[in-house]
Amino acid sequence: MTKKPFFLRPTLSLLDTLKIMVNTGYRRFPVVENEEVVGIITNQDLLKYLWQNNFKTEALDEEMKKVMSKKVYSVQSNADLGEILKIMREKEIGGLVVLEGEKLRGIITERDILNWIE
């Protein structure tokens, strides 16, 4: 798991979100407001939105909350790998937010799991 992950605020513009994704190489970010996870944004969310808007530059001015997914799949920090893999497979997702209670503690992705297996 990536501990102390980068997270974004829902009012961030899509352009700034895209810049952060390119500069960090990360494909997904938890979205946090008032210390609570309120969504998740992925590179696929951004690409789909831009495609739907014919790749118009103005679309990048929108706030991320318009595009982010509000359905966030998460596990508690003490979850075992089997549980994590089962959720990722069933939900057909590449990452899960890791919480301790309601607080963001990390994010676990397929890349983290593959690196751990090596």
Secondary structure per residue as TSV (DSSP state, phi and psi in degrees):
chain	resnum	aa	ss	phi	psi
A	1	M	-	360.0	145.7
A	2	T	E	-84.2	112.7
A	3	K	E	-83.2	151.0
A	4	K	S	47.9	59.6
A	5	P	-	-70.7	156.2
A	6	F	-	-62.2	143.9
A	7	F	-	-137.8	161.6
A	8	L	B	-121.8	159.9
A	9	R	-	-96.1	146.3
A	10	P	T	-66.4	-16.3
A	11	T	T	-90.2	-1.8
A	12	L	S	-65.1	141.2
A	13	S	B	-71.1	157.0
A	14	L	H	-64.0	-34.1
A	15	L	H	-62.8	-47.3
A	16	D	H	-65.1	-37.2
A	17	T	H	-61.4	-45.8
A	18	L	H	-62.0	-42.2
A	19	K	H	-60.6	-43.4
A	20	I	H	-63.7	-41.9
A	21	M	H	-61.5	-44.2
A	22	V	H	-66.4	-44.4
A	23	N	H	-69.7	-31.6
A	24	T	H	-94.5	-23.6
A	25	G	-	80.2	4.7
A	26	Y	-	-84.5	145.0
A	27	R	S	-102.0	-9.4
A	28	R	E	-151.6	148.2
A	29	F	E	-138.9	137.3
A	30	P	E	-67.2	149.1
A	31	V	E	-112.3	124.7
A	32	V	E	-123.8	136.7
A	33	E	E	-139.7	129.8
A	34	N	T	53.0	43.2
A	35	E	T	63.4	17.8
A	36	E	E	-122.2	136.8
A	37	V	E	-72.3	119.2
A	38	V	E	-113.2	-4.6
A	39	G	E	179.7	-176.5
A	40	I	E	-144.9	142.4
A	41	I	E	-123.3	134.3
A	42	T	E	-122.7	163.5
A	43	N	H	-61.4	-32.3
A	44	Q	H	-67.5	-37.0
A	45	D	H	-59.3	-44.9
A	46	L	H	-65.5	-46.9
A	47	L	H	-62.1	-42.2
A	48	K	H	-62.0	-44.7
A	49	Y	H	-63.5	-43.8
A	50	L	H	-63.9	-40.9
A	51	W	H	-61.8	-44.9
A	52	Q	H	-62.5	-24.4
A	53	N	T	-105.2	23.8
A	54	N	T	54.0	32.0
A	55	F	T	55.4	31.5
A	56	K	-	-72.9	136.9
A	57	T	G	-58.6	-35.2
A	58	E	G	-60.8	-27.9
A	59	A	G	-62.3	-25.9
A	60	L	G	-73.7	-11.9
A	61	D	G	-80.4	-15.0
A	62	E	S	-63.7	153.5
A	63	E	B	-76.3	148.3
A	64	M	G	-60.4	-30.0
A	65	K	G	-60.1	-18.6
A	66	K	G	-73.5	-23.8
A	67	V	T	-111.6	-29.1
A	68	M	S	-60.9	154.7
A	69	S	B	-86.6	130.0
A	70	K	S	-87.7	-11.9
A	71	K	-	-87.6	106.9
A	72	V	-	-112.1	123.5
A	73	Y	-	-91.5	133.6
A	74	S	E	-142.0	164.6
A	75	V	E	-134.1	157.6
A	76	Q	E	-78.7	156.8
A	77	S	T	-62.4	-17.7
A	78	N	T	-96.5	10.8
A	79	A	-	-66.0	145.8
A	80	D	-	-91.4	164.5
A	81	L	H	-60.1	-37.4
A	82	G	H	-60.2	-44.5
A	83	E	H	-63.3	-42.5
A	84	I	H	-62.0	-48.8
A	85	L	H	-63.0	-39.2
A	86	K	H	-61.7	-45.7
A	87	I	H	-63.9	-45.4
A	88	M	H	-62.1	-40.1
A	89	R	H	-69.2	-47.9
A	90	E	H	-63.3	-38.8
A	91	K	H	-90.5	-5.9
A	92	E	T	53.7	53.2
A	93	I	-	-126.4	159.4
A	94	G	S	-102.2	2.8
A	95	G	E	-166.7	157.5
A	96	L	E	-131.0	143.1
A	97	V	E	-77.7	137.9
A	98	V	E	-107.4	124.5
A	99	L	E	-116.7	155.2
A	100	E	E	-123.2	101.9
A	101	G	T	71.0	-118.1
A	102	E	T	-107.4	-1.6
A	103	K	E	-89.4	137.9
A	104	L	E	-67.9	124.9
A	105	R	E	-117.8	-19.0
A	106	G	E	175.6	-173.0
A	107	I	E	-143.1	138.2
A	108	I	E	-120.2	131.5
A	109	T	E	-125.6	170.3
A	110	E	H	-60.1	-32.7
A	111	R	H	-64.1	-42.6
A	112	D	H	-60.0	-43.1
A	113	I	H	-66.7	-43.5
A	114	L	H	-64.4	-40.2
A	115	N	H	-64.3	-36.3
A	116	W	H	-68.5	-36.8
A	117	I	H	-68.8	-35.0
A	118	E	-	-57.0	360.0
